[in-house]
Amino acid sequence: MKIEEIYSDLPILETERLILRRVTLDDAEDMFSYGSNEDVSKYLTWNTHKTLSDTNEFINFVLNQYQNNQVSPWGIEYKENGKFIGTIDFIWWQPNHRIAEIGYVISQEYWGNGLTTEAAKEVIRFGFEKMDLVRIQARCSVENIGSARVMEKSGMSFEGIIRKGIFLKGKHRDLKMYSILDEEF
């Protein structure tokens, strides 16, 4: 399986409450709403969006990734109100090794409702069924209890702590590592 085979036409995925689809420029205001929230971006690799142009710059990067058939995110749309509430993606994929890592972000107003877990389970299903993966992993800062819960509720197993595994926002941070294997899915 090649990256281009999946990302040349990123499929729409659907769950009970969510539609996972391509990000568009029309999503900018909703994305800025959560991207400008420091609580949301606190543990993420990107900086808090200060202006709508920060958000548009990111969306243009994503659109370029789509155009070039590169690994790129699904936008998370909440069916109940049609609102764009986050993104989820394989932040990297090694097709030759059949492993990938997921990452996600969701608007704070939707935290605690199981929506991120619902999206993660669907992306994990897609990875095993359509991308022929044998391992899907995810990492989070040890302080990010909410993200760790998403990984656990998505069926992933805790593997350990990667000490000083990332330099993020001016300091080295320890990361929790989780994974799920195809035979566990």
DRENLOTOR-742965 format. One record per residue: residue in one letter; x, y, z of N, C-alpha, C, CB in turn; residue number from 1. Coordinates in steps of 0.02 Angstrom, whole numbers, plus 50000, padded with zeros to 5 digits. Glycine has a CB too. Example, Ala and Ser with C-alpha at 12.3 -4.5 7.8 and 13.67 -1.06 7.14 Angstrom:
a,50660,49716,50390,50615,49775,50390,50660,49835,50390,50565,49776,50452,1
s,50642,49888,50354,50684,49947,50357,50645,50002,50394,50704,49970,50286,2
END
This chain:
m,50043,49941,50000,50000,50000,50000,50045,50062,50000,49951,50000,50062,1
k,50028,50108,49957,50067,50170,49952,50026,50228,49980,50087,50184,49879,2
i,50060,50278,50004,50028,50337,50032,49980,50368,49981,50081,50388,50054,3
e,50002,50373,49918,49960,50404,49867,49894,50367,49857,49998,50406,49801,4
e,49894,50301,49869,49833,50262,49859,49778,50283,49907,49847,50187,49867,5
i,49796,50304,49967,49747,50326,50016,49734,50401,50009,49770,50310,50087,6
y,49787,50440,50003,49781,50512,50008,49768,50547,49942,49842,50539,50038,7
s,49766,50511,49886,49747,50543,49823,49673,50560,49823,49764,50498,49762,8
d,49635,50525,49863,49563,50539,49870,49543,50519,49941,49520,50501,49815,9
l,49560,50561,49988,49547,50546,50059,49472,50530,50068,49568,50606,50104,10
p,49457,50470,50089,49386,50451,50094,49351,50485,50153,49379,50376,50101,11
i,49287,50495,50146,49245,50519,50201,49230,50459,50245,49179,50553,50174,12
l,49239,50467,50310,49223,50415,50358,49165,50441,50401,49285,50396,50403,13
e,49123,50395,50422,49065,50416,50460,49055,50371,50521,49002,50416,50417,14
t,49038,50402,50577,49021,50366,50638,48950,50386,50658,49073,50381,50696,15
e,48928,50363,50715,48861,50380,50738,48850,50455,50742,48848,50348,50805,16
r,48900,50492,50769,48891,50563,50781,48937,50608,50740,48903,50578,50852,17
l,48981,50579,50700,49033,50619,50667,49039,50603,50592,49100,50608,50700,18
i,49062,50653,50555,49084,50644,50487,49157,50664,50486,49041,50686,50435,19
l,49200,50620,50463,49271,50635,50455,49282,50647,50381,49318,50575,50482,20
r,49304,50707,50364,49308,50730,50295,49367,50777,50285,49243,50764,50273,21
r,49379,50795,50223,49432,50843,50209,49418,50910,50243,49440,50854,50133,22
v,49471,50943,50263,49467,51011,50289,49460,51058,50230,49531,51029,50333,23
t,49420,51111,50238,49412,51162,50185,49423,51231,50214,49341,51157,50152,24
l,49430,51280,50171,49438,51349,50193,49376,51373,50231,49452,51395,50133,25
d,49319,51343,50217,49257,51361,50253,49261,51342,50328,49198,51327,50221,26
d,49308,51300,50346,49315,51279,50416,49357,51328,50458,49346,51210,50419,27
a,49383,51380,50427,49431,51424,50461,49405,51453,50526,49452,51480,50415,28
e,49345,51480,50527,49320,51511,50588,49312,51461,50645,49255,51547,50575,29
d,49284,51402,50629,49276,51351,50680,49344,51327,50705,49235,51291,50653,30
m,49392,51318,50659,49458,51296,50679,49492,51349,50722,49501,51280,50617,31
f,49485,51412,50703,49515,51466,50742,49485,51467,50812,49504,51534,50708,32
s,49421,51452,50818,49387,51452,50883,49422,51405,50932,49313,51431,50874,33
y,49440,51344,50910,49476,51300,50956,49552,51309,50952,49458,51228,50942,34
g,49577,51327,50894,49650,51335,50886,49678,51395,50924,49667,51343,50813,35
s,49635,51442,50940,49657,51501,50977,49650,51492,51053,49618,51563,50955,36
n,49627,51434,51074,49617,51419,51144,49681,51387,51172,49555,51371,51154,37
e,49713,51421,51219,49777,51395,51246,49768,51329,51283,49807,51447,51293,38
d,49710,51316,51312,49699,51251,51344,49699,51194,51292,49632,51251,51383,39
v,49674,51208,51233,49672,51158,51180,49742,51144,51153,49626,51181,51122,40
s,49781,51196,51141,49847,51187,51110,49904,51173,51160,49864,51249,51071,41
k,49888,51173,51223,49939,51168,51276,49988,51111,51265,49905,51158,51342,42
y,49964,51052,51247,50008,50993,51240,50023,50975,51168,49976,50933,51274,43
l,50003,51017,51121,50010,51000,51050,50074,51030,51022,49950,51025,51011,44
t,50095,51005,50964,50158,51027,50935,50153,51095,50901,50182,50976,50884,45
w,50092,51118,50889,50084,51184,50857,50067,51237,50908,50030,51180,50802,46
n,50083,51299,50891,50070,51355,50935,49998,51377,50930,50117,51414,50918,47
t,49973,51406,50984,49906,51434,50985,49898,51485,50929,49892,51467,51054,48
h,49843,51480,50892,49830,51527,50838,49814,51595,50867,49771,51502,50792,49
k,49851,51645,50846,49841,51714,50871,49792,51753,50828,49908,51751,50874,50
t,49791,51737,50763,49747,51772,50716,49716,51720,50669,49786,51827,50677,51
l,49663,51742,50635,49631,51699,50585,49679,51683,50529,49568,51733,50558,52
s,49727,51726,50516,49776,51711,50464,49821,51652,50483,49819,51773,50448,53
d,49834,51642,50548,49871,51582,50571,49832,51520,50551,49882,51583,50648,54
t,49767,51522,50562,49724,51465,50545,49722,51454,50470,49652,51476,50573,55
n,49713,51508,50432,49712,51501,50359,49778,51474,50332,49696,51569,50327,56
e,49833,51494,50363,49899,51468,50342,49902,51392,50352,49956,51503,50382,57
f,49876,51369,50410,49875,51297,50422,49829,51262,50372,49853,51282,50494,58
i,49771,51289,50360,49724,51257,50313,49755,51255,50243,49657,51296,50311,59
n,49789,51307,50223,49822,51306,50157,49876,51252,50154,49852,51374,50141,60
f,49912,51243,50209,49961,51188,50213,49926,51121,50203,49999,51188,50282,61
v,49869,51111,50237,49831,51048,50231,49806,51039,50160,49771,51048,50280,62
l,49780,51092,50130,49756,51087,50061,49812,51068,50013,49724,51153,50039,63
n,49871,51094,50025,49929,51075,49985,49947,51001,49995,49990,51120,50003,64
q,49941,50977,50056,49953,50906,50069,49904,50863,50030,49948,50891,50145,65
y,49840,50882,50031,49789,50846,49992,49808,50845,49918,49719,50877,50001,66
q,49825,50904,49892,49841,50911,49821,49900,50868,49801,49855,50985,49805,67
n,49948,50860,49847,50009,50821,49832,50005,50749,49857,50069,50855,49862,68
n,49944,50727,49875,49933,50658,49896,49978,50637,49954,49944,50610,49838,69
q,49985,50682,50002,50026,50670,50060,49982,50658,50122,50074,50729,50073,70
v,50013,50629,50174,49978,50617,50236,49947,50683,50260,50026,50587,50291,71
s,49883,50681,50274,49846,50742,50291,49785,50725,50333,49824,50780,50227,72
p,49759,50774,50370,49706,50760,50419,49636,50755,50390,49707,50811,50472,73
w,49595,50719,50428,49523,50723,50419,49499,50779,50465,49487,50654,50435,74
g,49452,50819,50441,49416,50865,50484,49362,50826,50520,49387,50926,50444,75
i,49348,50844,50582,49295,50812,50620,49235,50859,50621,49319,50795,50693,76
e,49181,50836,50591,49119,50874,50590,49067,50840,50635,49092,50882,50517,77
y,49037,50878,50678,48986,50853,50724,48919,50854,50688,48984,50895,50790,78
k,48890,50795,50678,48829,50790,50639,48771,50831,50668,48808,50717,50634,79
e,48766,50833,50733,48709,50865,50766,48700,50938,50745,48717,50861,50840,80
n,48756,50973,50735,48750,51044,50718,48792,51064,50656,48771,51086,50776,81
g,48826,51016,50624,48866,51030,50565,48929,51070,50579,48825,51067,50516,82
k,48948,51075,50642,49006,51116,50662,49070,51076,50652,48999,51140,50735,83
f,49121,51111,50629,49189,51083,50623,49221,51088,50692,49232,51121,50568,84
i,49237,51030,50722,49259,51032,50793,49330,51007,50805,49213,50990,50833,85
g,49365,50985,50753,49434,50963,50764,49462,50928,50703,49436,50917,50823,86
t,49520,50897,50714,49552,50857,50661,49580,50794,50692,49608,50897,50624,87
i,49587,50744,50650,49619,50681,50670,49656,50655,50608,49567,50628,50697,88
d,49713,50625,50620,49750,50600,50562,49804,50550,50584,49783,50657,50524,89
f,49832,50519,50533,49893,50480,50543,49949,50532,50535,49900,50419,50491,90
i,49980,50551,50590,50031,50603,50587,50094,50579,50551,50049,50627,50656,91
w,50103,50514,50549,50152,50483,50505,50131,50411,50490,50223,50485,50535,92
w,50155,50387,50434,50138,50319,50411,50199,50291,50375,50075,50319,50364,93
q,50220,50232,50396,50275,50197,50363,50247,50135,50328,50331,50178,50414,94
p,50225,50143,50265,50192,50087,50231,50235,50024,50227,50174,50107,50161,95
n,50301,50031,50218,50344,49972,50213,50346,49932,50278,50414,49993,50193,96
h,50338,49967,50334,50338,49934,50399,50267,49919,50424,50375,49977,50450,97
r,50217,49948,50389,50146,49938,50405,50129,49964,50475,50128,49864,50400,98
i,50159,50021,50493,50144,50054,50557,50128,50127,50545,50204,50046,50607,99
a,50089,50155,50590,50071,50226,50585,50056,50252,50655,50010,50236,50538,100
e,50054,50319,50660,50038,50351,50724,49981,50400,50713,50100,50387,50753,101
i,49932,50399,50758,49877,50446,50753,49888,50506,50800,49811,50411,50769,102
g,49857,50561,50781,49856,50620,50823,49789,50655,50812,49915,50668,50805,103
y,49768,50694,50860,49702,50725,50856,49699,50787,50899,49648,50675,50878,104
v,49649,50829,50884,49633,50887,50924,49558,50899,50917,49674,50951,50902,105
i,49527,50920,50972,49456,50933,50970,49441,50995,51012,49415,50872,50996,106
s,49391,51031,50990,49369,51092,51025,49352,51077,51098,49309,51123,50990,107
q,49374,51121,51143,49364,51110,51215,49290,51103,51233,49394,51168,51254,108
e,49246,51136,51197,49175,51132,51214,49147,51061,51201,49135,51183,51174,109
y,49185,51019,51166,49162,50950,51152,49201,50898,51192,49169,50936,51078,110
w,49245,50920,51236,49283,50874,51278,49235,50836,51324,49336,50911,51320,111
g,49253,50774,51340,49217,50735,51390,49153,50702,51365,49200,50779,51446,112
n,49143,50703,51299,49082,50672,51270,49097,50609,51230,49047,50722,51227,113
g,49159,50586,51230,49177,50526,51194,49184,50536,51119,49126,50474,51206,114
l,49183,50598,51096,49186,50610,51024,49256,50596,50995,49167,50682,51009,115
t,49308,50615,51032,49375,50602,51008,49388,50526,51005,49428,50636,51053,116
t,49364,50490,51055,49370,50417,51055,49333,50388,50995,49343,50387,51121,117
e,49274,50413,50982,49234,50389,50925,49272,50400,50859,49165,50426,50922,118
a,49302,50458,50851,49341,50472,50791,49403,50428,50788,49361,50546,50789,119
a,49437,50419,50844,49498,50378,50846,49483,50306,50828,49531,50382,50916,120
k,49429,50279,50855,49411,50209,50839,49398,50200,50765,49348,50188,50879,121
e,49366,50250,50734,49352,50246,50662,49417,50249,50621,49304,50301,50641,122
v,49462,50293,50640,49526,50299,50604,49568,50236,50615,49565,50362,50628,123
i,49566,50208,50675,49601,50144,50688,49572,50089,50644,49596,50125,50763,124
r,49505,50085,50641,49472,50035,50599,49495,50043,50526,49395,50041,50603,125
f,49494,50104,50502,49516,50118,50434,49588,50096,50423,49508,50194,50418,126
g,49631,50111,50472,49702,50093,50465,49712,50018,50459,49740,50118,50525,127
f,49677,49979,50499,49685,49906,50495,49650,49877,50434,49658,49874,50558,128
e,49591,49901,50418,49552,49871,50363,49572,49896,50294,49480,49885,50374,129
k,49593,49958,50287,49606,49987,50221,49679,50002,50207,49567,50050,50213,130
m,49720,50010,50259,49790,50028,50250,49837,49969,50264,49807,50086,50294,131
d,49808,49913,50284,49847,49852,50297,49899,49862,50351,49881,49829,50232,132
l,49882,49902,50402,49929,49913,50457,49930,49854,50505,49910,49978,50495,133
v,49987,49844,50538,49991,49794,50591,49998,49827,50659,50051,49747,50578,134
r,50016,49891,50660,50024,49927,50724,50003,50000,50713,50098,49923,50750,135
i,49963,50024,50760,49945,50095,50762,49963,50119,50832,49869,50107,50744,136
q,49999,50174,50835,50020,50200,50899,49999,50272,50907,50096,50193,50907,137
a,50004,50296,50968,49990,50366,50984,50031,50384,51045,49914,50379,50995,138
r,50050,50448,51049,50089,50472,51106,50056,50536,51133,50163,50486,51086,139
c,50067,50548,51197,50043,50611,51226,50089,50630,51284,49969,50606,51250,140
s,50091,50694,51300,50128,50716,51359,50100,50681,51420,50124,50794,51367,141
v,50143,50664,51467,50119,50628,51527,50067,50668,51565,50178,50612,51573,142
e,50068,50733,51559,50019,50775,51594,49950,50776,51559,50045,50846,51600,143
n,49948,50753,51497,49886,50757,51458,49841,50697,51472,49903,50761,51382,144
i,49808,50700,51528,49766,50644,51552,49709,50630,51503,49739,50659,51622,145
g,49679,50682,51476,49623,50672,51430,49643,50634,51368,49594,50739,51410,146
s,49700,50650,51339,49723,50615,51280,49740,50542,51296,49784,50650,51250,147
a,49770,50530,51353,49786,50461,51373,49721,50420,51380,49825,50461,51440,148
r,49668,50451,51407,49604,50417,51414,49575,50399,51345,49554,50461,51453,149
v,49582,50444,51297,49558,50430,51229,49594,50368,51202,49570,50491,51182,150
m,49659,50364,51211,49698,50308,51186,49675,50243,51219,49773,50319,51198,151
e,49665,50245,51284,49643,50185,51321,49573,50164,51298,49643,50199,51397,152
k,49527,50212,51292,49458,50196,51273,49453,50175,51200,49413,50256,51286,153
s,49505,50191,51161,49507,50170,51091,49536,50100,51083,49549,50220,51051,154
g,49553,50068,51139,49578,50000,51137,49654,49994,51136,49552,49966,51077,155
m,49688,50050,51144,49762,50048,51143,49788,50027,51212,49791,50116,51123,156
s,49846,49996,51211,49880,49975,51273,49938,50022,51288,49905,49902,51267,157
f,49945,50039,51351,50001,50080,51374,50065,50040,51369,49989,50106,51446,158
e,50116,50068,51338,50180,50033,51329,50234,50059,51375,50202,50037,51258,159
g,50229,50123,51394,50281,50150,51437,50290,50224,51426,50346,50114,51426,160
i,50341,50250,51460,50357,50321,51456,50420,50330,51413,50368,50351,51528,161
i,50416,50375,51366,50474,50394,51327,50501,50457,51361,50456,50408,51250,162
r,50556,50448,51397,50583,50503,51436,50612,50556,51391,50638,50477,51485,163
k,50591,50618,51404,50612,50676,51364,50605,50660,51289,50684,50696,51381,164
g,50548,50633,51271,50536,50610,51203,50520,50663,51153,50482,50561,51204,165
i,50509,50724,51176,50494,50779,51129,50517,50845,51161,50418,50781,51111,166
f,50542,50889,51118,50557,50957,51138,50498,50999,51116,50625,50984,51108,167
l,50459,51023,51163,50396,51055,51148,50388,51119,51188,50338,51007,51161,168
k,50377,51173,51152,50364,51238,51183,50417,51256,51235,50295,51238,51215,169
g,50480,51246,51215,50535,51270,51255,50564,51221,51305,50515,51328,51290,170
k,50536,51160,51310,50566,51113,51357,50555,51040,51334,50537,51123,51427,171
h,50599,50997,51358,50591,50926,51344,50536,50898,51388,50658,50887,51355,172
r,50495,50856,51358,50438,50827,51395,50438,50751,51388,50371,50856,51369,173
d,50416,50719,51442,50406,50646,51440,50340,50631,51405,50407,50616,51512,174
l,50339,50576,51368,50280,50555,51331,50256,50487,51352,50294,50556,51256,175
k,50191,50477,51354,50163,50410,51361,50154,50381,51291,50094,50412,51400,176
m,50172,50317,51285,50164,50282,51221,50110,50229,51228,50232,50249,51199,177
y,50064,50230,51180,50010,50180,51176,50011,50149,51107,49941,50213,51191,178
s,49984,50088,51101,49978,50057,51035,49922,50005,51036,50044,50026,51013,179
i,49902,49989,50975,49856,49933,50965,49882,49895,50903,49780,49957,50955,180
l,49878,49829,50906,49900,49786,50851,49840,49759,50814,49944,49729,50877,181
d,49850,49741,50750,49793,49718,50711,49758,49658,50742,49815,49700,50641,182
e,49795,49613,50773,49763,49554,50803,49724,49571,50867,49815,49501,50818,183
e,49735,49631,50894,49698,49653,50954,49635,49692,50936,49743,49695,50998,184
f,49630,49710,50872,49575,49753,50851,49510,49713,50845,49592,49787,50786,185
END
